[in-house]
Amino acid sequence: MVREICDTCTAVGGTLTVDGPDVVCKSDGIDDPFTLTVEGNEGENQVFVVTFDDGEIILITEDSTFDLEGIPGNGTCLFWSLSWDGELIGAQVGLNANDLQGDCFELSNPVPVTEYFTDGGTITTQDATTICALDGIGDPIDVTLTGETGESMAWVITDGDLNILDLPAGPPFDLEGAGEGLCIIWHLSWSGELSGAEVGANAGDLSGDCFDLSNPIEVSRYVADGGEISTDDPTTICALDGIGDPID
């Protein structure tokens, strides 16, 4: 990605600086604005270019201020300033900046930014989500996951207050013997660092570079116990002798 050499080539990519975060989560719904400044550039035309580290172009803009929120993809992105004279071929989103061709062009220094995009996905089940938890009969709940994205993933089961009860390996989940109450099944995706995903912690306190929980599946667990009854009275009686036989 260097200047094309010709007798009259005057394009200079310049020196690029970026005002913005070094690590961004592009899927959290929070804007991640960047302001780019280039100095010493020369050429008839100039744009800002964002690529993945392999050179794939994901954004081209003339605006020095922009936001990458919502653009899929994980990894290191490179910001550039591109200057050129005359004809330029290959400056399109989806193409590769390593394949640029033209009369006279040059890219500035690259500025790397670590960018993450995660999605906890969507979970569904066809099994019953109201169960009798202590009847000695298994209550497996199979869950289907779609649309998940992230470097790492886990299943999480919480109570109604989001306290983490278990981090099971995967479905089906059998909650027989778990006792009475509400529990919630989630799928968790994350990229980069994550803290707080441990039994006994609260899912509301998760923190990290970029993470997302799926939609919840709520499971209501009921417990029924007939109790114990006893009596000190006779349980063999003569029913028609005219004498009462009270059994307390």
Disulfide bonds with the S-S distance in Angstrom:
Cys9-Cys104 1.83
Cys25-Cys210 1.99
